[in-house]
Amino acid sequence: MYMRYFLITTFIVIVLSLHFFYAHAQVHPGTQNNGNEVTNVTVAVPFLLITPDARAGAMGEAGVAVLPDVNVMSINPSKLAYLNDPYGFSMSYSPWLNNLNSDMNFVYLSGYYKVAKNSAVGTSLRYFSLGEVQLFDRDRQDLGTYRPNEFALDIAYSRMFGESFSLGTAVSYIRSNLSSGKFSDGQETKPANALAVDVSGYVRNETILFRKDVILSLGINISNIGTKVSYAEGADKFFLPANLKLGGASTFLLDNLNQLTFALDFNKLLVPTQPVYDQDGKIIRGRDPNVSVPAGIFGSFNDAPGGAREEFSEVSIATGLEYSYNKQFAVRCGYFYEDPKKGDRRYFTTGVGLKYQSFSLDLAYLISGVENSPLANTLRFSLTFTPFKAGTL
């Protein structure tokens, strides 16, 4: 059984790795009517794509298939059922994009409760503050200052089927208040509201590999499938950042105290790619992005103006490594790659984790691989609580 999981993961890695090198050898970007050689994927409320917890943040954003912890709702809700403690809580905080605005921050709160041995429920709150912002209209008229903010409230349920498979789902209410009550192009703006769902799965198998006990796992999470949003009556509507996250992990139990985890994730936005227009605004390559949510999701795999090569370039790669000792101390590192013409997020990550009785503290630090990146030097902190068990440190 474990060999099947191993072969599937290896196949995915080989296919995407081959394309990675091929795409960099022969770049063929699309050209917009303004001369821009970037065909972007445009979404609303991109804060939903932020990885909030410091453990995954220190592992290059990888974590859809790693062994579960209290923060699993943020990356794969189906793993909730595998948590051993009857309940747990977590709080994460990050000063976000401080190179752009020192007042910007991201807060994440989560908790879960085991309703049965094989099932659990969870809830979480994501809050993103953009700090104080000076607003202007299209004619550069001063609209005053404002403190935009966005949040998402999630409720999830996960259930195990046997010892090696689980499914999970989450429902989210999303509110984005960027300029409520202000006027733009003669229209009064309003907060945007949306509902979304996540669908996720997790497969794990304990076996022996390289003469060591190992847990091989695969995870998938299709998140933010929901209604479009707009910020004024009759205004354009934007897609939520529906996202496919697929990955694998291998956790080697080296002995009773030492544990080593390798993780690899792939991400793909499930929204339309912007087409290439001529000077008259007519589409000359690609597809009309003004479609329904289901059409946008299914069409996102073959709508890029540059064809299959560009579709592959929309897949970002996250890889991470974690070493832990006695489940009390951990060191982590990772790397995240996104194509330069699809966002250009490229960075290394590192971090540590400490556990004492009921509390765990994790720290992550981001080292940008792109000059003048607003993500450079980003810090993430996570504090978790689970019931203390006698006999542990």
JOQUI-V164727 format. One record per residue. PHI is phi in radians with two decimals (none if undefined). PSI is psi as a letter, one per 40 degrees, with the letter a starting at -180 (999 if undefined). OMEGA is omega in whole degrees, 0 to 359 (* if undefined). Layout:
BEGIN
phi: (PHI | PHI)
psi: (PSI | PSI)
omega: (OMEGA | OMEGA)
END
This chain:
BEGIN
phi: (none | -1.09 | -1.12 | -1.11 | -1.06 | -1.11 | -1.19 | -1.09 | -1.07 | -1.08 | -1.08 | -1.07 | -1.07 | -1.12 | -1.07 | -1.25 | -1.17 | -1.07 | -1.15 | -0.94 | -1.26 | -1.17 | -1.13 | -1.40 | -1.39 | -2.42 | -1.40 | -2.39 | -1.30 | -1.35 | -2.13 | -1.36 | -1.20 | -1.69 | 1.53 | -1.31 | -1.64 | -2.21 | -1.83 | -1.49 | -1.86 | -1.77 | -2.43 | -1.66 | 0.66 | -1.15 | -1.07 | -1.14 | -1.61 | -1.23 | -1.43 | -1.42 | -1.46 | -1.27 | -1.12 | -1.13 | -1.06 | -1.38 | -1.82 | 1.20 | 1.32 | -1.43 | 2.91 | -1.12 | -2.12 | -1.26 | -1.00 | -1.27 | -2.43 | -1.10 | -1.55 | -1.10 | -1.03 | -1.35 | -2.33 | -2.91 | -1.05 | -1.13 | -1.38 | -0.95 | -1.15 | -1.54 | -1.20 | -1.51 | -1.27 | -1.18 | -2.83 | -2.98 | -2.41 | -2.62 | -2.34 | -2.19 | -2.51 | -2.57 | -1.21 | -1.82 | 0.89 | -1.11 | -1.22 | -1.74 | -2.67 | -1.23 | -1.72 | -1.53 | -2.70 | -2.27 | -2.16 | -2.35 | -2.11 | -2.60 | -2.80 | -2.54 | -2.55 | -1.41 | -1.46 | -2.78 | -1.06 | -1.94 | -2.64 | -2.67 | -2.06 | -2.58 | -2.51 | -2.69 | -2.31 | -1.92 | -2.23 | -2.13 | -1.87 | -1.58 | 1.25 | -1.46 | -2.18 | -1.51 | -1.76 | -2.35 | -1.56 | -1.10 | -1.60 | 1.16 | -1.43 | -1.21 | -1.81 | 1.56 | -1.75 | -2.69 | -2.02 | -1.11 | -2.68 | -2.44 | -2.62 | -2.43 | -1.91 | -2.10 | -2.28 | -2.31 | -2.42 | -2.36 | -2.47 | -1.50 | -2.15 | 1.41 | -1.69 | -2.20 | -2.59 | -2.53 | -2.20 | -2.60 | -2.51 | -2.42 | -2.06 | -2.21 | -1.88 | -2.11 | -2.33 | -2.14 | -2.00 | -1.63 | -2.79 | -1.01 | 1.50 | -1.46 | -1.90 | -2.38 | 0.96 | 1.42 | -1.94 | -1.38 | -1.36 | -2.53 | -1.13 | -1.65 | -2.21 | -2.69 | -2.06 | -2.56 | -2.28 | -2.05 | -2.24 | -2.49 | -2.57 | -2.60 | -2.21 | -2.46 | -2.61 | -1.64 | -2.67 | -2.12 | -2.48 | 0.96 | 1.14 | -2.24 | -1.15 | -2.51 | -1.91 | -1.68 | -2.52 | -2.22 | -2.42 | -2.52 | -2.50 | -1.82 | -2.02 | 1.05 | -1.48 | -2.84 | -1.23 | -1.25 | -2.23 | -2.48 | -2.01 | -2.84 | -1.08 | 1.35 | -1.42 | -1.03 | -1.86 | -2.04 | -1.26 | -1.23 | -1.39 | -0.98 | -2.49 | -1.82 | -2.05 | -2.31 | -2.86 | -2.36 | -2.61 | -2.23 | -1.94 | -1.59 | -1.59 | -1.14 | -2.83 | -1.19 | -2.01 | -1.84 | -2.49 | -2.31 | -2.15 | -1.95 | -2.35 | -2.52 | -2.15 | -2.17 | -2.17 | -2.50 | -1.21 | -1.79 | -2.36 | -1.12 | -1.45 | -1.12 | -1.39 | -1.73 | -1.90 | -1.56 | -1.13 | -1.64 | 1.45 | -1.60 | -1.30 | -1.90 | -2.72 | 1.73 | -2.24 | -1.13 | -1.38 | -1.48 | -2.25 | -1.26 | -1.07 | -1.03 | -1.14 | -1.16 | -1.15 | -1.23 | -1.35 | -1.17 | -1.54 | -2.61 | -1.93 | -1.18 | -1.04 | -1.53 | 1.34 | -1.04 | -1.06 | -1.24 | -1.02 | -1.13 | -1.18 | -1.46 | -1.60 | -1.63 | -2.14 | -2.22 | -2.37 | -2.59 | -2.37 | -2.39 | -2.01 | -2.25 | -2.09 | 0.98 | 1.00 | -2.04 | -2.45 | -2.50 | -2.14 | -2.47 | -2.69 | -3.01 | -2.54 | -2.11 | -2.24 | -2.33 | -0.96 | -0.97 | -1.65 | -2.25 | 2.26 | 1.04 | -1.53 | -2.40 | -2.80 | -1.67 | -2.34 | -2.65 | 3.10 | -2.37 | -2.44 | -2.29 | -2.22 | -2.39 | 0.93 | -1.51 | -1.95 | -2.24 | -2.15 | -2.15 | -2.32 | -2.28 | -2.36 | -1.86 | -2.03 | -1.25 | -1.72 | -2.07 | -1.11 | 1.08 | -1.24 | -1.16 | -1.46 | -0.98 | 1.14 | -1.17 | -1.94 | -2.34 | -2.18 | -2.35 | -2.16 | -2.12 | -2.29 | -2.40 | -1.01 | -1.32 | -1.93 | -1.01 | 1.77 | -1.74 | -1.09)
psi: (d | d | d | d | d | d | d | d | d | d | d | d | d | d | d | d | d | d | d | d | d | d | d | e | d | g | h | g | i | i | h | i | e | e | e | h | f | h | h | i | h | h | i | i | f | e | e | e | e | h | h | d | i | d | d | d | d | e | f | f | e | i | e | d | e | i | i | i | a | d | e | d | d | e | d | g | d | e | e | d | e | e | h | d | i | d | i | i | i | i | h | i | i | h | h | h | f | d | e | d | h | e | e | h | i | h | h | h | h | i | i | i | h | h | e | i | d | e | i | i | i | i | i | i | h | h | h | h | h | e | a | h | h | h | i | i | a | d | e | f | h | h | e | a | i | i | g | i | i | i | i | h | h | i | h | i | h | i | h | i | g | a | e | e | h | i | i | i | i | i | h | i | h | h | h | h | g | d | f | h | e | i | h | h | f | e | h | h | i | i | i | h | i | i | i | i | i | i | h | i | i | h | h | i | h | h | a | h | h | f | f | i | h | i | h | h | i | i | i | h | h | h | i | f | h | a | i | i | i | i | e | i | h | e | i | i | i | i | i | i | g | h | h | h | h | h | i | i | i | h | h | h | g | d | a | e | d | h | h | h | h | h | i | h | i | h | i | h | h | f | i | i | h | h | i | h | i | a | d | e | e | i | h | e | h | a | i | h | e | g | i | i | d | d | d | d | d | d | e | e | e | f | e | h | d | e | a | d | d | d | d | d | e | e | h | i | h | h | i | i | h | h | h | i | h | f | f | d | h | i | i | i | i | i | h | h | h | h | h | d | e | f | d | f | h | h | i | i | i | i | i | i | h | h | h | h | b | e | i | h | h | i | h | i | h | h | h | i | e | h | h | f | h | e | e | h | f | h | i | h | h | h | h | i | h | i | h | h | h | i | e | i | 999)
omega: (182 | 181 | 179 | 178 | 182 | 181 | 179 | 180 | 180 | 180 | 180 | 181 | 182 | 183 | 182 | 178 | 178 | 179 | 180 | 182 | 181 | 182 | 180 | 178 | 183 | 180 | 180 | 184 | 172 | 180 | 178 | 181 | 177 | 179 | 180 | 182 | 179 | 174 | 189 | 169 | 187 | 180 | 171 | 178 | 181 | 177 | 178 | 180 | 179 | 173 | 190 | 190 | 187 | 179 | 178 | 179 | 179 | 180 | 176 | 183 | 178 | 178 | 183 | 183 | 181 | 180 | 190 | 170 | 186 | 185 | 187 | 180 | 184 | 186 | 178 | 184 | 183 | 181 | 179 | 184 | 182 | 179 | 185 | 181 | 183 | 179 | 179 | 182 | 180 | 173 | 178 | 181 | 177 | 166 | 192 | 177 | 182 | 177 | 178 | 183 | 184 | 182 | 184 | 180 | 182 | 181 | 180 | 177 | 179 | 177 | 179 | 177 | 178 | 180 | 177 | 181 | 185 | 181 | 182 | 173 | 180 | 176 | 180 | 177 | 174 | 181 | 183 | 178 | 180 | 180 | 180 | 185 | 174 | 184 | 175 | 174 | 184 | 180 | 178 | 175 | 183 | 178 | 180 | 180 | 182 | 177 | 180 | 177 | 179 | 175 | 177 | 177 | 186 | 172 | 186 | 175 | 180 | 180 | 176 | 174 | 189 | 183 | 189 | 185 | 176 | 175 | 179 | 175 | 178 | 176 | 185 | 167 | 186 | 177 | 180 | 183 | 186 | 181 | 187 | 176 | 178 | 181 | 177 | 182 | 177 | 180 | 176 | 181 | 181 | 174 | 176 | 180 | 181 | 171 | 181 | 177 | 171 | 175 | 187 | 179 | 184 | 179 | 178 | 180 | 178 | 183 | 178 | 181 | 183 | 177 | 177 | 172 | 184 | 174 | 177 | 184 | 174 | 179 | 177 | 177 | 174 | 191 | 173 | 174 | 186 | 185 | 174 | 181 | 174 | 185 | 176 | 179 | 178 | 181 | 178 | 177 | 184 | 178 | 165 | 181 | 175 | 190 | 174 | 177 | 182 | 182 | 178 | 179 | 175 | 180 | 181 | 177 | 189 | 174 | 183 | 184 | 189 | 183 | 183 | 183 | 172 | 182 | 179 | 180 | 172 | 181 | 178 | 175 | 183 | 178 | 184 | 170 | 179 | 180 | 175 | 182 | 172 | 183 | 180 | 179 | 178 | 181 | 179 | 176 | 184 | 184 | 177 | 182 | 181 | 181 | 178 | 180 | 178 | 180 | 178 | 180 | 183 | 180 | 183 | 181 | 182 | 182 | 182 | 180 | 181 | 177 | 186 | 181 | 179 | 177 | 179 | 180 | 178 | 177 | 175 | 186 | 177 | 179 | 184 | 180 | 179 | 172 | 179 | 180 | 175 | 181 | 181 | 183 | 181 | 170 | 188 | 173 | 180 | 179 | 178 | 180 | 173 | 183 | 181 | 181 | 180 | 179 | 174 | 170 | 178 | 184 | 172 | 177 | 176 | 181 | 180 | 176 | 179 | 178 | 175 | 182 | 186 | 189 | 174 | 178 | 180 | 180 | 177 | 180 | 184 | 178 | 187 | 174 | 181 | 182 | 178 | 178 | 177 | 178 | 185 | 175 | 178 | 177 | 174 | 180 | 176 | 176 | 182 | 178 | 172 | 182 | 180 | 179 | 180 | 179 | 176 | 183 | *)
END
